[in-house]
């Protein structure tokens, strides 16, 4: 798995749950309109730090701008605490 796709709370195989899939949906959902990973940085350590902090930013204007509803949906999926992450239910 690409480091930019790893869920922030995922440490070992035993940590796998639906929350990991929900995180992945948030990553792909971000990539489709914005054309980039939400946590991609200059170096791998910076990327890992951004993932742990959930340090994502959304383009504010231009062709990659998205509605408040959509960015709210992505924020709900890309939440650090898996217990607070949006679910399919």
C-alpha positions in Angstrom: 0.0 0.0 0.0 1.3 3.5 -0.9 2.3 5.4 2.2 0.0 8.3 1.2 -3.0 5.9 1.5 -2.4 4.5 5.0 -5.0 5.4 7.6 -3.6 7.5 10.3 -4.6 5.1 13.1 -3.4 1.9 11.3 -0.4 0.5 12.9 -0.6 -3.3 12.6 -2.7 -5.8 10.7 -5.0 -6.3 13.7 -6.1 -2.6 13.4 -7.9 -3.3 10.1 -11.6 -2.5 10.3 -14.3 -0.7 8.2 -12.8 2.6 9.4 -9.7 1.9 7.3 -11.9 1.5 4.2 -13.8 4.7 5.1 -10.4 6.5 5.3 -9.5 5.1 1.8 -12.8 6.4 0.4 -11.9 9.8 1.7 -8.4 9.6 0.1 -9.9 8.6 -3.3 -12.7 11.1 -2.9 -10.1 13.8 -2.4 -8.0 12.7 -5.3 -10.8 12.7 -7.9 -11.6 16.5 -7.9 -8.3 17.8 -6.6 -5.8 15.7 -8.6 -3.5 15.1 -5.6 -3.3 13.2 -2.4 -4.6 15.1 0.6 -1.5 14.5 2.7 1.2 14.6 0.1 4.3 16.7 1.1 7.8 17.2 0.0 9.4 14.3 1.8 8.1 10.9 3.1 8.5 11.9 6.8 6.5 15.1 6.2 3.8 13.1 4.5 3.7 10.7 7.4 3.5 13.6 9.9 0.6 15.2 7.8 -1.2 11.8 7.9 -0.8 11.5 11.7 -2.0 15.1 12.2 -4.7 14.8 9.5 -3.2 17.9 8.1 -5.1 18.3 4.8 -6.0 21.4 3.0 -8.6 22.0 0.3 -8.2 24.4 -2.7 -10.2 27.5 -2.0 -10.9 28.6 -5.5 -10.2 27.8 -9.1 -11.2 24.7 -11.0 -10.4 22.4 -8.1 -12.7 24.2 -5.6 -15.4 22.1 -4.1 -18.6 22.8 -2.2 -18.7 23.1 1.6 -20.9 20.0 1.6 -18.3 17.9 -0.3 -15.4 19.1 1.8 -17.4 18.4 4.9 -18.0 14.9 3.6 -14.2 14.4 3.1 -13.4 15.9 6.5 -15.8 13.4 8.1 -14.0 10.5 6.3 -10.5 11.8 6.9 -10.9 12.1 10.7 -8.0 10.9 12.8 -10.1 9.1 15.4 -11.7 6.1 13.7 -14.6 6.1 16.2 -15.6 9.6 15.1 -15.1 8.9 11.3 -18.2 8.9 9.1 -19.6 5.5 8.3 -21.8 4.0 5.7 -24.7 3.8 8.1 
